[in-house]
Each structure stands twice: as C-alpha cells, then as structure tokens.
Amino acid sequence: MAVTLDPLAFPCDFELLGIPHFWNVVTNVPFVVLGIVGLLRMRSLARHDRFGGAGWFSFWLSTALLGLASGWYHLELTRLSLVVDRVFVSAMAATIAYRAALAAEVPMPRWGVLALFLSFAEATVLAWWLGATSIIYGLVQAAFAVYVLVAYVRLSRRAGPGFSVKPLAGMVGFYALAKCAEVVDQPVCDATGCIGGHPFKHLLAAAGGFLLLRFMPTEIAAVKRSER
C-alpha cells in the first residue's frame, strides 16, 4: 500500500457543499477559533503579565491566520498557498520560542530575540521555496519544540510549586500524534473512502493548541513570581 507525503497531493478528494478536499479544508476552523479565543484571553491577562503579553499575542494571531492560510492551501494545493501556510506555522514556532526565551530570561534584547527566531524559522520556508528539502523545515520546528520545553523546565525551577510543564509535554505529544496521522493519510482514506489521515492531523494539532491555552495563565503567573 503506497503512502504519499507529497504536500501538493492528497489521496482523498471528497467534495461536499462545493468544497473540494472538504475535510482537509474545514478541519482548519479550530485553528481560527483557537487563535481568536487566545487573543481575547490574552487581552484580559496582559495587565498581569510581566512582559505585557509579548510572544503570546503574536502566537495566537499567527494561529488564527494559519487556520485561514491552511484552508486556502487545501483548497488550491499550489506551491504559493503552501508557502503561506508554512510561513504562519514557522511564525507560531518562532513566537512561542520567543515567549519561552523571555520566561527563561535569556540575556539578549527582547526584539533581538524575536528577530533572530523569526528570521531563522522563515529562512527554512524560503529555502524550501528555492528547492531545499522539507527535512530542514521539519528539523527546525522540532528544535524550537525542544527549546521551548527546556526553557520552561528552567522556569519551573525558579517559579516553584504551582507551575508545571505537563501541558507543554502534552502539546508535543499531540503534535507527534498529528504527524503520525499525516503519514497514514492514504491508508485511512483507503479504509473510509471519504476522509484521510490529514484532517485528524489538524484536529490533533489543534488539541495541542488548546492545552497551550490552558497553560498560558499559569505561565504568566509563574513568570511574575520568578521576577528577579
């Protein structure tokens, strides 16, 4: 049984309500909802945050825009729409890593950290556009995930009881499951005839995002407690 990971070809072309690749498109709605809820929640929490919501605002905005970009990508299946999709995925990775750097008190100017992470993340998208393998893009995403976990473990040691990195570990777990769902896109499509594994990738990744939404208030409180 062949398994295709071509980002511009999906095995299930199920159409509903005039929408091609229906499930691949509509399962991006949770990202839009998640991003909007995150922005509204951060707006109420920003006054309690030592950094005024830096990192979190850009992360949730990128999440909402990713939902729109990914929906467009799955409608069009063009290199341009895929690049836009990956731009926002990279922005999410870079901005959550930036927030983790602030929490871990990295000795570097705030905007310098953000510029460094964004430039590094988006450079992998540009490299893919110019012909480089997607492996580089994936490895950088994994590196950001590891960095975020390490930075927040460091924060947990300073913040004391009441702060846990378990939601972050859960998020990474959901994302790993999401990648597995992507790999079995074809077998799931063959079994169901109308939906592949890719829509489940979206739903599992969004579930990880909802863990971050629950994590955010405790992170803000921990950052405040750890202020030197």
RAURVEN-V201167 format. One record per backbone hydrogen bond with DSSP energy under -0.5 kcal/mol. NH is the residue of the N-H (numbers start at 1). CO is the residue of the C=O. E is the energy in kcal/mol with one decimal. If there is no record, write none. Layout:
BEGIN
NH&CO&E ; NH&CO&E
END
This chain:
BEGIN
9&6&-1.9 ; 13&11&-0.7 ; 16&19&-1.6 ; 19&16&-2.2 ; 20&18&-0.7 ; 22&14&-2.5 ; 22&19&-0.6 ; 25&21&-1.8 ; 26&22&-2.8 ; 27&23&-1.5 ; 28&25&-1.5 ; 29&26&-1.7 ; 31&28&-1.0 ; 32&28&-1.2 ; 33&29&-2.4 ; 34&30&-2.8 ; 35&31&-2.5 ; 36&32&-2.2 ; 37&33&-2.7 ; 38&34&-2.6 ; 39&35&-2.2 ; 40&36&-2.4 ; 41&37&-2.7 ; 42&38&-2.6 ; 43&39&-1.9 ; 44&40&-1.3 ; 45&41&-1.2 ; 46&42&-2.0 ; 48&45&-2.0 ; 49&45&-0.6 ; 49&46&-1.2 ; 52&49&-1.4 ; 54&51&-1.4 ; 56&54&-0.8 ; 57&53&-2.2 ; 59&55&-1.8 ; 60&56&-2.6 ; 61&57&-2.2 ; 62&58&-2.2 ; 63&59&-1.9 ; 64&60&-2.2 ; 65&61&-2.4 ; 66&62&-2.2 ; 67&63&-1.8 ; 68&64&-1.4 ; 69&65&-2.9 ; 70&66&-3.5 ; 71&67&-1.7 ; 72&68&-2.1 ; 73&69&-2.6 ; 74&70&-2.4 ; 75&71&-1.1 ; 76&72&-2.6 ; 77&73&-3.4 ; 82&78&-2.0 ; 83&79&-2.3 ; 84&80&-2.2 ; 85&81&-2.0 ; 86&82&-2.6 ; 87&83&-2.2 ; 88&84&-1.6 ; 89&85&-1.8 ; 90&86&-2.6 ; 91&87&-1.9 ; 92&88&-2.2 ; 93&89&-2.1 ; 94&90&-2.7 ; 95&91&-2.5 ; 96&92&-2.1 ; 97&93&-1.7 ; 98&94&-2.1 ; 99&95&-2.2 ; 100&96&-2.1 ; 101&97&-2.2 ; 102&98&-2.1 ; 103&99&-2.4 ; 104&100&-2.2 ; 105&102&-1.2 ; 106&101&-2.2 ; 108&106&-2.5 ; 113&109&-2.0 ; 114&110&-1.8 ; 115&111&-2.5 ; 116&112&-2.2 ; 117&113&-2.6 ; 118&114&-2.7 ; 119&115&-2.4 ; 120&116&-2.3 ; 121&117&-2.6 ; 122&118&-2.9 ; 123&119&-1.7 ; 124&120&-0.8 ; 124&121&-0.8 ; 125&121&-0.8 ; 126&122&-2.2 ; 127&123&-2.5 ; 128&124&-1.9 ; 129&125&-2.4 ; 130&126&-1.9 ; 131&128&-1.6 ; 132&127&-3.0 ; 136&133&-0.9 ; 137&133&-0.6 ; 138&134&-2.3 ; 139&135&-2.6 ; 140&136&-2.1 ; 141&137&-1.8 ; 142&138&-2.1 ; 143&139&-2.4 ; 144&140&-2.3 ; 145&141&-1.9 ; 146&142&-2.2 ; 147&143&-2.5 ; 148&144&-2.5 ; 149&145&-2.0 ; 150&146&-2.5 ; 151&147&-2.7 ; 152&148&-2.2 ; 153&149&-1.9 ; 154&150&-1.9 ; 155&151&-1.8 ; 156&152&-2.3 ; 157&153&-1.3 ; 158&154&-0.9 ; 158&155&-0.7 ; 159&155&-2.9 ; 160&156&-1.4 ; 163&160&-0.9 ; 169&165&-2.3 ; 170&166&-2.6 ; 171&167&-2.2 ; 172&168&-2.5 ; 173&169&-2.2 ; 174&170&-2.6 ; 175&171&-2.3 ; 176&172&-2.3 ; 177&173&-2.2 ; 178&174&-2.2 ; 179&175&-2.2 ; 180&176&-1.8 ; 181&177&-2.3 ; 182&178&-1.8 ; 183&179&-1.6 ; 184&180&-1.5 ; 185&182&-1.3 ; 188&184&-2.3 ; 189&185&-1.9 ; 190&186&-2.7 ; 191&187&-1.8 ; 192&188&-2.2 ; 193&189&-2.9 ; 201&197&-1.4 ; 202&198&-1.7 ; 203&199&-2.0 ; 204&200&-2.6 ; 205&201&-2.4 ; 206&202&-2.4 ; 207&203&-1.9 ; 208&204&-1.7 ; 209&205&-1.6 ; 210&206&-1.9 ; 211&207&-1.3 ; 212&208&-1.4 ; 213&209&-1.7 ; 214&210&-1.6 ; 215&211&-1.8 ; 216&212&-2.0 ; 217&213&-0.6 ; 218&214&-0.6 ; 219&215&-2.2 ; 220&216&-2.4 ; 221&217&-2.0 ; 222&218&-2.2 ; 223&219&-2.6 ; 224&220&-1.8 ; 225&221&-2.0 ; 226&222&-1.8 ; 227&224&-1.0
END
